[in-house]
């Protein structure tokens, strides 16, 4: 008969050491994890969709204001207005500004926008602004997440079915589940060497439609900016598929992508020795197919055109220009606007100095002028939530009714 197994003091010490090691390892994981530095408060109450305004207001008074340094335009989705400041994204009641939900991390926000009914939030991490979380606009509940290499800072461009995130050297395009469909530009550790068509170029602007992703970049030893047209849904996200890429024919001056519709890309070109300010239209093979003159040069703005009231409405950084959705031909211009507008009661509400102006989106005919006291601000982007007008003024969001 075998003697019963006896545990020696050494066995007990070894077992204790293993337990301590496991606890230490778990503590290290917890202390260094994103979960430790994240606070999420969910809203489970009703989120009524605001009824559309039936008429433009004659006067506007301030309802509330809140800091929102990580947004460049109001983030409005259904019955929620989101603000983003420091490391916190907050979903608010449009009328009162009261906090409904909050997502707060111990990291700084880089950029926040609305897409697919979510508030998409990009945080700064060890590899740039690549820690991204989609938050349900109504409840603040966490949805899709991704973590990848990114520039710092980045811009987020809503391209409809996809979202573009890009900085000076790198671009990614994401589906609604935040799965990447395109990686373009700088790659720190390429899995497939030479998969990128070129490197070391500075990315200037980008926009996309269902058929074409257009990127404007400045590459070394090239006299002008380069227009690159890509497949927005290639077979392999790490291997961009080019339709065309060529240096723009005109030398000097500012240029940027205005819009992409179907297989056509509109590019703004500043005046040069031969031509005035204009929009040049390229097909998917990079062939120039049309040119439209503009009444005066654009100012400084990174925003592509937005669809408003059946038109493409482009804030040039100086004026608001409406473009045809079929051939990009300019339809009308409102000079000296301060930023992008939004539709309210059938009119396009545009920010101008000390006021908002209602404009017929089809004709550009000005309507009512609503005085607004803003103080000294150089740029204002507008969104509408029912009968509430929301203005992004620099680093602050202001709600008016």
C-alpha positions, 0 to 999 in steps of 0.5 A: 500500500502506497503511503499518502502524498505529503506536501512539503514546505517547499511545495507550499512555497512554490504554490504560493509563488505561482499564485502571487505571480498570477496575481501580479500578472493580472494586476499589470494587465489591468493597470495597463489596460484601456478598461481601467482608464475608461468610464462609460455611463449608458442612457436607457431612457427615451430619445425622441427624434425632434420634430422638424421646424415648420418655419425659420425662427425670427429670433434666436436666443442661447439655450446652452453651450459646452466645450467641444474641442475635438469636433470641427462641426456639430455632431447631431444624430436623431435626438442627440447632440454630442460634445467632445472635450479632453477625453470625454464624449457626452451625449446631450439633450438638444433642448437643455444640454443636459448630459444623457450619456458619457464615455470618458477615457484617460486619453486625449480625443483626436477627432469625433464625428457622426456616421451611420447613427454612431458617434465615432471617436478617435483617441490618441494612443501609442501609435497616433490617433488610432484608437477608435470607438463607435458609440450609439448616438442614442444610448452611448453604448459601445459598438465597433472598435479598432486600434491601428497605426495612425497619424497625429493629428487626423481628419475624419471625412464622412463618405456615406457608406465609409469613413475616411481617416487621414493625416499627413502621411497615412489614410485609412477607410473604414466600413460601418463595423470599423473594418478597414477597406483601404490602407494608403500611404505610410506603413510602419511594418508592411506585411507585403513589401512594395504593396503601396504605390509610393511613399513619403508623400504628404496627403492634402485632402481626400473624399470618396463615393461608391466607385472612387476614393480620391486622394490629393497628395504632394510628393517629393520632386514633383512640381504640383500636387498629385491626384490619385484615384483608388478603388474604395473596396479593393480585394486586399485592404493593404494593397491599394488598387489604383485607377489612375494617378497623375500630377495636376497639369497646372503649376503653383497655387492651392488645390483640394478635392471638392467632391466625388460623385459616381466616377467623377472627381471635382478638384479646386485649383487656385488661379495661376498665370493662365487661368482664374479660380476653377473646378476641374472634373476628372473621370476614373481614369484621371482624364480631365473632362470638364472645367468650371470657372469660379467667381473668386478664389477660395479661402482656407478650408479642408471640408469637401462639399456636403449634400444639402437640399438636393445640391452639393454645397461647398464652403470654400473657406470664404464663400458658399458655392452650390454645385450640380450633383451631376456635373459639378457646375456652379449654380449660385454663390453666397459670398462672405459666409463663415462655414457650412450650413444645414437645412431648416424648414426647407431653407439652407441656413448659412452663417454670416457675420453676426447672423444666420441667413436662410437661402433657397438651396435651389436658387441661392435666393436669400431669405430671412436674416436672423441676428446672432450675437457671437462675438469675435469668431472667424469660423462657424459650422451649423447643424439643425436638430428640430427647432434647435440650431447648433453652432460650432464656434471654435472650440465651443458648441452653442445651441440656440432656439 
